Amino acid sequence: MTTYTTKQGDTWDMISYRLTGSPEQIIPLMQANAQYTETFIFPAGVVLDVPELNSIIDYDTLPPWKRV
């Protein structure tokens, strides 16, 4: 398992997007860091565990305005 060190102002969806290119991997990221699930905006320096995340985006499941 790898880690990610937060930057001031990071949010779960921003971290997911930064790591996978999609905000859709929030759930496994939060499950791996259950002690921080009540955190909405992170301060700098929090070390999060990063499970293996799926970086493949299924564009068919996205709304039309989000498809590239």
Secondary structure, DSSP 4 states (H G I P E B T S, - for coil): -EEEE--TT--HHHHHHHHHSSGGGHHHHHHTTGGGTT-SSPPTT-EEEE--------GGGS-GGG--
